[in-house]
Amino acid sequence: MELIIFDKDGVLLDLSQTWLPVALDITYFLSELTEHEVSASIFQDIIGIDEETRQIDPDGLFAAGSFLDQQAACAELAPILRDHFTTDSYREKIQAIVDKNALRPPAPLGAVTATLDKLRADGYRLAVLTNDSEKSAMRSLTRMSLVSYFEMIVGYDSGYGGKPDPTGFHAICDHCHVSPDKTIMIGDTSADRNVAQAAGAGLFVGISASYPESTKALDGAKHLLPNINGLPDLLESVKG
């Protein structure tokens, strides 16, 4: 194995601490746009988050889909939203919500920097494939001083589509001149697991928020970890 492709949120970043507050604020904003005919809690159900328990459905759109996927699903229930999605005022409000929550530093999931150092020292090449936007991914990883670790960072809007479409995965392999069967996918959602299968990845490692149990998205996965801290040892054992 030569190349490791990481999902970002829920693998490198703590999804709950970093992005859940943003998603909750947006559901309240969407409710306002419907003049509260649709409650924020209903929009939360649609995208797979729970404000009361702070739980995130690993198979839901918030965890596994893109922001455009979430918008489209919410508009299915509340078509009036479509009239807002193309307006400058809507985009400005969404950006304001993101900027407000960005005052908090992104939270790493585990000892990310030390683990990436070890993986790179072990000879692995590293990349990121996320269903976040490329700009947002770059901003988060820059703030965590992680950008320099990755040879390529691909978002859903980088021109290859979103996961589980394997095009972005293959683009990274091509960029790094590594075949998919020599590539490892690290992820926490069904989109990550499915892109690994569709792309012909040599190995998939799941990061389970329910470790040592698997989440539904990772049920039956051969390799599970609570975070990437144990990844170097796991890969050494698999190699051996």
N, C-alpha and C positions, 0 to 999 in steps of 0.2 A: 504494500500500500504506500502511495506516495503523496496523495493530496487529500486534505480534509476540508469539506465544505460545511460551514456552520449556518444554521438558522440564527437569527439575531435575538428576537424577543422570546423569553422563556428558555433560552440557552446561554447566551452571553449576558443578556440583561434580564433582570427580574421584571417580568411582564406586569405583575400586580402593582409593584411600587412605582414603576416607570410610566406605564401607559393607562392603567385602570382609571386614575383620576381624570385623565383627558376624556376617555370614553364616557364616563359618567356625566361630565359636564356637557358633552355633545348631545347625549340623550335628552337632557333637560332643555337644551336649546331647540332640538327638533320638536319637542313637545310644545314649546312656545310658538313655533312656526305653524303648528296645527291648531293654534289657539286653545291648547290643552284638551283638544278632543281625543288625542292619543297621549296617554301618560308616558312619562319617562321610563317607568318600570316595564311597560310593554315594549318599548324600543330596546331596553336592556335584555329582555327575553329573546327578542329577535336576533340580536348579535351574540348572545351567549354570555352575559355577565350578570352578577347578582350584587346589588349595592349593599344589601343587608349583611350577607355572609362574606362579601368580598371574594367570592368564588368566580372562577373563569372556566367555562366549558372548553376543554382542549379541542373539541370537535366543532366549536362554534365559529361564527364569522369573525369575531374579534380576535380569537387566537389564531385561526387558520386561514382567514381570508384577508383581502386587502380593504382599504378604506372605501374604495369604489364598490366592492362587494357589499359592504355594510350599508352604504347609501342606497344601493339598488334594492336591497331587501326591505329597508325601512320605507322606501317609496312604494313598494308593492302594497303595503298596508295603508299608507297615507299618500296617495298620488299627488296631493297638493304640494308636497315637498319638491317634486320635480321642477316646479316653476322657480323655486328658490335656488336650486343647486347651481344654476348657471349665472347667478347674479354676483356682482362684485361685493355686495354687502354680506352675502352668505360666506364667500371665501374669506373676507376680512374677519368675520366673526370666528370662523373655524381657526384661522391663524392666531387670533387673539387668545383663544382657549389654549391652543398648543403653547404659545409663548408664555402665558401665565403659568402653566404647569411646568414649563421648561426651566423655571427659576430653581426648581429642585434638581440636583444633579442626578443623572441616570444611575440606577442602582445595579451593580454587577451581580450576577448569580454565581456566588462562590468566588474562589480565588482565580479569577479569569486571567489576569496578567501573568501570574506565576505559571499557570498551566500552559498558556500560549508560549511562554518562554521555553518551557520544557519540551513541548511538541516541536517547536522550531529547532531546538537543539538536537532533537532526535531525528531530524532530517525531513520532517513533513512540511509540505507547502500548504498554505492556509488561504481560505476564501470565505465569503459570506454570500448566502442566497436567502433573501427575505421577501416577504409579501408586504413589507413596509415600502414606502417610496425610497428611491436611491438617495435623494437629498436628505430625508429624515434619518436614514440609516447612517449616512456620512456624518451628519451633525452629532448623533448620539455617540458614535464610535470615536469621533474626534474629541468630544468632551471627556471620554474615558481614556484618551491617549492610546487607542487601539488600532487606528487606521493603518499604521505602518506595518502591522503584522500580516495584513491581507493583500494578496496579489490582485484580487478583483473583488468588488462589492457590487452585487446585482440586486436591484429592487424590482418590484412588479412593473415599474414604468421605465425600465432600462432598455426596453425594446425587445424583450424576449418573452413577455407575458409573465403571469404569476404561477406559483406552484399550485397544483401538482404537475402542470405542464413541464416537461423535462428540458425545454429549449434553453432556459437559463443555466441549468446544470451543465448541459453539453457545451454551452458557450464558455463557461469557466474551464471545463476540461480542455477545450480547444486552446484557450488563452494560455493555459499552463502546460500544454503539450503532454497531458496525462490522460490515459484512456479511462472511461467510466468504471471499468472493473478494477482499476487501481485507485479508486476514489471512495472515500468514506463520507457518508452524510450523517450529520448530527442534528437531531431535531426533537421537538416535543409535541408535534401535532400530526394529524392524519395527512395533512398536505406535505409535510416533510417525509413521512414514511412512504407515501404514495409516489412522490417525485423520485425517491431513491429507487423504488421498484421500476418505475417507468423509464428511468434513465439507465438502468443496468448498473447501479452502484455496486461496488464490491462488498460493501458492508454498511449497515445502518445501526446507529446507536441512539437509543431513545433516552431523552431526559424527562423523567417522570416527576411531576409535582406531588404524586402520591407514593413515591418510593418508600419502602421496597416493593410496594404494589405498583402495578401499571395503571395508567389512566386508560379509559376506554379507547382512546386514539392509538395507544401503544400495546393494546392487548395482544399477547402472543409474541411480542418482539423478543428476540433472543438475547439482546444486550440492553440493559437498563442501568442508568445512573441517576442520582439525585441532582447532580450538576456536573460540570466538566472536570472537576478536580481529579477524579479517578480515571480520566480518559487515558493518560499516558500508560498507566499500569494495565488497563484493560487491553489496549492495543498491543502492548508487549506480550500479554498472555495469549492473545489471539494469534500473533505472529509466531509465538513459540509453539 
